[in-house]
Amino acid sequence: MRERVLRIHRPGRIGYGEACEVQRRLAARVITERLEAHLLLVEHPPVITLGRNAKSANILLPAEELRRRGIALEKTDRGGDVTWHGPGQVVGYPILHLPTWMLTLTDYVRGLERAMVRACAEFGVAAATGGDVIGAWVDGRKIGSVGIHVSRGVTTHGFALNGCPDLSGFRLINPCGMPGCPMTSIEAESKKKVTWGEVAAAMARELEILLSPDLVLDADAIENRR
């Protein structure tokens, strides 16, 4: 039996549109090579994204003002409503064929939630899953989100864990369609300086636990832009 391989890509800070294009290319590979999974770990410049169920009323500033502030606005095919991404937030896009990795859709989503909770624990932050409300939470404050897309059994999009972002970006929206939803971060909760790289490394370790691959490879950054 051939090995199941997880390739971890860390291209650094890239635009949301570029990350979507990388995901499309990797998903096309996974459709034909199902024993290969990919984890794309990125940091985005400020951007507000609208999921399939997004309502424009959950964006609290006009598009012109967002542009003036240098904040992009992107529609996407992931599930969920409106969210914000920006520097200091670890955004992860696992691309894998769920049946090959013996995961149901529910198992996968709950697995991503638990991965964020465990990563928070590495920094002394006691997070928990939200039950019917998807994500990771600390005493009613949201610290991590999940929004995915599945086509032909292959996942794209994924999770966003607030490592050390400027949380004021979330005040431009109703996060995940929830007015007044308080947002937090590992740095805010731990009251210690953390880096994007430290949180990304923690999430990489947790995704390895979730998927249990036979082999883990660090992909060359240049591979992400082929």
C-alpha angles and dihedrals in degrees: 000000000000121000123259108234130201114200115197117207121195107179093161123224111001135159120266094244092052091050090053090052091050089051092052091053093047092046090054088054093049092051089063098029104042097170089065120082128182134207114198110195114191146159117220132210109241110301138154114215129198118212126207092276097042122138117208089221087072090069104083100197131056116258091247091057091048090053090049089055092049095249117141123218118213135178114216140181096235121114123259136047131278126334140166127231126191147142114316094030117109109224116190128193112190111192112195144133104253099209092050090054090045095242130136117213090255092048090051097049092045089046091056090050092051091046090058091047092052092046089053089052089059086067095044095260116136104215127166138194117263101233106215090007107072117230143052121294140188112204092324095320117113116234102164138027136199127205123158145171125211125196124170087351093302120122128219132174113028136167142349120204119189105231104160109333128147096261092203088086089073090060088072091069145029094255111237088349093298112126112222094008106164114230127202141174141218090253093051093047098042093041087219132110112259131177131225089241094055093052092044090053090051091052091048089055092049093049088053088055092048095049101031095206122191091229134020120201131184106227119223108256090231089063089069092066102045 
